[in-house]
Each structure stands twice: as C-alpha cells, then as structure tokens.
C-alpha cells in the first residue's frame, strides 16, 4: 500500500503548504511504542527528568521564532496569541520540573509496625510509580500548549512516562518542529530521544490506543472523537486510563443585581471573552442566562456593540468553518430564536461573530431547542432570557458537565440574595467556578483544575496545573520489606530528602 502524505495546509486560503510527513502504518506505530517502552527506565532518575524538562523549556524558547512562524502559517492564530502560548508552554515544563524536584507528587507514606492495633499493623511503605508509555492526542486549537509540547506531554514525562504523540492534522509541521526540539532536549540531558515520538494519521491514532504496551492516554478534542477513543481504551483486553477533554458549554449566570449594577461592563466582558481567538477556546462562554427587563436589555445592547465591532476571523480549518456555519444556521432557525448579531460566513475563508437569544422557558424541557445546550465551536454564544429563579433552576438542571461555570453577581455579593444559591447550583456542573470573571484563560498554577463532569472530561483529573502529573502514576505499597530491598524513596533514612508522612505525621 502506498504511503499517505500528510500536508500542512494554510487555513487562510485552504491551500496546501508542504508535505510534512506520511501517515504512520500499524507497523510504524508498533515500532514507536516499543521504542518508547524500551527506554522507560531511562526516565527513572528524577534529577535527569527535571533537567530534561528545563532543557525543553529553554530550547522551545530558543526556537520560538521558527515555531511561531510555522504555527501561524498552519492555524492563523496570529503571532501575538502564539507568542503568549509559547511562553505558557515553556512555563509548564519549568513548573513540572519544580514538581519533580520537590517530590511531593510521589505521595510517600510510611507506617511502622504497631502490634497494639487491631488487627496489628505490619511495616507498610507506599509511594507512586509511573504507569508506562502514554499516548497523547494533540488538540487543534492550541498547537503548542495542548499539543506535542503541551501539558499532557510535560506532565507524563515529569511522571517518568515516555510519550507517543498522535499529531493533530491541522498543524503537522509545527508538531514535527516541536518534536525535534523535545528530542534534542532529551539528548542534551543524556536521555534517549525516544522518550518522545510523534506519529501522524487517523488510523495511527486508533492503533495507538489499542497497543498493548500503551498504559494510559490523554486527549483533547471533540466529544465524538474522544468518546470513540475512550470506548476503545475500555474495550481493550487490559483497559487503560483515558483522560479526555471532550467539550464544554461553560455556562454563565448573570444575576438581576449584577445586571442592574453593571450591565455595560458585563456585556463588554462577555463579548471579549466569547470572541477571543475567534471563539476557539475550550473555555469560551457558550451559554449565558440573562434576566429579562431593562437591565438585561442594556447588557445585550453593549454585547451587540462589542460583537459588531469584532472583525471577521479564520477558523483553524475549513471543516470547522463549515461545521460552525451549519451549526449557527440550524440554531438560528429554531422557533423563538433571534440573532441580534448574526454569526456565520463572512467570506470564502472567514467567519463573523454573533450571538443568539431565546426565552429560557423554551429550554426547560427536552425538545428541538436542545441544540442550544450543545457546544458550537467558534465565535457564537447563546443568551437565554429568564424571568424567575425557577426558570434558571430548570435550565441549569438540563445542562451537561462543563470545564467552567461563571456567576456574575453584584460587586458586594452580600447585597445580592441570589449569589449564594446560584453558586451552589453551579458548583456540581463544572470543575472551575468563577465569580465576576470570564473563563477564557487558564492559569498554570498548583491550585488549578481544568476538568469537569462528563462530557467536559472522562475522568475527575485535571490536565492543567501541578496535579496533572497524578494521571500517569499508580500507588504501590511494600510490606515488611528489608531496608536493602526498598526503593530509595521509601528507605528509613530518606536519602533523597523527600516530603513524606510517617506514622500519620508529616516528616
């Protein structure tokens, strides 16, 4: 069978730029996974791993000009956005190097023998070890921070797991360039280059999730694609963890007090957030509950002005553009739906931003308007006008799981009687709850959680922040094991100086 070429395509024109690679065959996927599996023990040295992660950050920055140029040519995201994304990507590697240095992620627990317990305790020593080879499925909308050098890759490598990345077809040249940088970083710090490998092609992605030596997977993408891989991971003879980010509506509730106090500010903020990056953020506020009445009308007036002043933009590829145009047209045609600013096609390769409005009462029960409660990827949001707290509750009860949920309340929340009950109602819906902010923008911080109930994600883990490393580890306990046979992390004298809990107390 002839090789299938992988082309880099310019989304601004739809024209091919260059052939970057060929799609990996089943044999090539097998070779990549086996090579990764063979070098997994090279990542056992924590000091070497931390040095590798820092070298990766340094080399990504040194190659920044070439990386940004390639990524802009393939995604049309623009140099300014991509410069910020590159900085975030390098910061992720450095942050995980600090996590590895500290060692708290190993979660070391030591309980000494205690005959007074019922039943008696033997000597027990617990810590976490890497799962093995991790398959990473790159995202379309973040060619750096959620792709080859993204958070899944950085956290897996930090955990001591080699990575095989299935590159996204929207930016294959950027993927190859970033892979070469990471492989150079490995070589610079004395690690085998095969701790990171990239493969291309849809069939390669399927082969990867089925490979018996792949021990876990991370995915960022569509509900349809993620669910298919999630099911494949579960259907294996030996099922594996699948940490997928699939889709999110990211609801916002504006209280009556908030609208009365600062309708213009909220309308402008919403317009900026929903159009950021041409509406291609996974945290875009895609559904907003706004009160009926004069204050809500003023909010929509400002939103109309803000969105109308936003220029047309290019989506990541023409398939996404077609899906956006079709999606907003079908939603706008539903009974009772208005389009104060009509979103859709702006040209042969571009789209315009807009928003739809609908009475909240139409969404309180299952029906044809259910499409308004599903993510539409691109610069559009749905405004549901509510008349009562009961209508808010009825709509929130029908929402799927989300990455974020936002409450816009009065500046002095103690004067807003709806703030407490609504915050409580939003909390079960999402992994990150915001008050008087906007969800676009995810800080890479230890306390961050980027995940949520299904279909936002397929697990309870985060893909951003220090605890993302936990996805690629499993606990092991040694019982009554002689000191000379124990891993260094569990020895009595703590030769590695790790933080740990001994007999229930931090040591």
Order of alpha helices (4+ residues) and beta strands (2+ residues): beta-beta-alpha-alpha-alpha-alpha-beta-beta-beta-alpha-beta-alpha-beta-alpha-beta-alpha-beta-beta-alpha-beta-alpha-alpha-beta-beta-beta-beta-beta-alpha-beta-alpha-beta-beta-beta-beta
